[in-house]
């Protein structure tokens, strides 16, 4: 197991335990730090403010819930109301841009920004690009999630939050 995979596994275990009877308050603090809830509410998160739920729903073809913080507050996640999909928009400093270039179906894109890519990702799609000092990464999963809708979301996210 790689270091990143081990950290992700540990974080998921802690998140799964949050809010359950007998779970220490420290687990809730870890959950809040991992999502970004300890810094700001989703309503204050620039990535969450950038899109209306109806806009996000169009990228996956189904209604979505209100947004939640993700990625230590650097991202925002909208889950499908029926639990079958989601959309995540994340913005990080450009030096953290990472392309899954070895994956099947990965390919580069001419825009937006530099080092733009799209690739299949679990049961959906992942796309990202460097847009100046930042890198924008989006993922989609849902009834209408596709390579094309994910590229469209990346393009729009780069305009709205990628500066």
C-alpha positions in Angstrom: 0.0 0.0 0.0 1.5 3.4 -1.0 1.8 6.2 1.5 -1.1 8.1 -0.1 -3.3 5.1 -0.1 -2.5 4.3 3.5 -3.4 7.9 4.6 -6.6 7.8 2.5 -7.5 4.5 4.1 -6.9 5.9 7.6 -8.9 9.0 6.9 -11.8 7.0 5.6 -11.8 4.8 8.6 -11.9 7.9 10.9 -14.6 9.5 8.8 -16.7 6.3 9.0 -16.5 6.3 12.7 -17.6 9.9 13.2 -20.9 10.5 14.8 -21.3 7.0 16.0 -22.0 6.3 19.7 -18.9 5.7 21.7 -16.6 7.4 19.2 -14.2 9.9 20.9 -14.6 13.6 20.2 -11.1 13.5 18.7 -12.5 11.5 15.7 -15.0 14.4 15.1 -12.1 16.9 15.1 -10.2 14.8 12.6 -13.3 14.6 10.4 -13.7 18.4 10.5 -10.0 18.9 9.7 -10.2 16.5 6.7 -13.3 18.0 5.2 -12.4 21.6 6.0 -15.4 22.1 8.3 -13.0 23.3 11.0 -12.0 26.4 8.9 -15.2 27.4 7.2 -18.7 26.3 6.3 -19.6 25.0 2.9 -21.5 28.2 2.3 -18.2 30.1 2.8 -16.2 27.8 0.6 -15.3 29.6 -2.7 -15.6 26.3 -4.7 -19.1 25.7 -3.2 -20.1 29.3 -3.9 -19.1 29.1 -7.6 -21.9 26.8 -8.7 -25.6 26.4 -8.1 -26.9 23.0 -7.3 -28.9 23.0 -10.6 -25.7 23.7 -12.6 -23.9 20.8 -10.9 -26.9 18.5 -11.4 -26.6 19.1 -15.2 -23.1 17.6 -15.2 -24.2 14.3 -13.8 -27.8 14.2 -15.0 -29.6 14.1 -11.6 -30.5 16.3 -8.7 -27.9 16.9 -6.0 -27.9 17.7 -2.3 -26.6 20.9 -0.8 -22.8 21.2 -1.1 -20.3 19.9 1.6 -16.7 20.9 2.2 -14.2 18.4 0.9 -10.4 18.1 0.7 -9.6 20.0 3.9 -11.7 22.9 2.6 -9.9 23.2 -0.7 -12.8 21.4 -2.5 -16.5 21.1 -2.5 -18.7 18.0 -3.0 -22.2 17.7 -4.2 -23.8 14.2 -3.8 -26.6 12.9 -5.9 -29.9 12.9 -4.0 -30.3 9.2 -4.7 -26.8 8.5 -3.6 -25.7 7.2 -7.0 -23.2 9.9 -7.9 -21.3 13.0 -7.0 -19.3 16.0 -8.2 -16.2 17.4 -6.6 -14.4 20.6 -7.5 -11.0 21.2 -5.9 -8.5 24.0 -6.2 -4.9 23.6 -4.9 -1.6 25.4 -5.5 -0.3 24.6 -9.0 2.7 22.6 -7.6 0.3 20.0 -6.2 -1.1 19.2 -9.7 -0.9 15.5 -10.4 -1.9 13.7 -13.5 -2.9 10.0 -13.5 -1.0 9.6 -16.7 -0.5 5.8 -16.4 -4.1 5.0 -16.3 -6.1 3.3 -19.0 -8.1 6.0 -20.9 -6.0 8.9 -19.7 -5.3 11.6 -22.3 -4.2 15.2 -22.3 -6.4 18.1 -23.3 -5.4 21.3 -25.1 -7.3 23.5 -22.6 -8.1 24.9 -20.1 -4.8 25.9 -18.8 -1.6 23.8 -18.9 -1.1 20.1 -18.2 -4.8 19.5 -18.7 -6.1 15.9 -18.7 -9.1 13.7 -18.4 -9.3 10.1 -17.4 -11.8 7.4 -16.2 -12.0 7.5 -12.4 -13.7 4.7 -10.4 -17.3 4.8 -11.6 -16.9 8.2 -13.3 -14.4 10.7 -14.6 -11.5 12.9 -13.4 -10.1 16.0 -15.1 -7.6 18.7 -14.1 -5.4 21.5 -15.3 -3.0 24.2 -14.0 -4.6 27.6 -14.3 -2.0 30.1 -13.3 -1.0 29.8 -9.7 -3.6 27.1 -9.0 -4.6 23.7 -10.2 -8.2 22.8 -10.7 -9.4 19.2 -10.4 -12.9 17.9 -10.9 -14.5 14.5 -10.7 -18.0 13.4 -11.8 -20.0 10.2 -11.2 -23.7 9.8 -12.0 -26.3 9.0 -14.6 -25.0 11.4 -17.3 -21.4 11.8 -16.1 -19.1 11.3 -19.1 -15.8 12.4 -20.5 -17.5 15.3 -22.2 -19.5 16.6 -19.2 -16.4 16.3 -17.0 -14.3 18.3 -19.5 -17.1 20.9 -19.6 -17.1 21.1 -15.8 -13.3 21.5 -15.7 -13.5 24.3 -18.3 -16.2 26.1 -16.3 -14.5 25.6 -13.0 -11.2 26.9 -14.4 -13.1 30.1 -15.3 -14.9 30.5 -12.0 -12.4 29.3 -9.4 -9.1 28.6 -11.1 -7.5 32.0 -10.9 
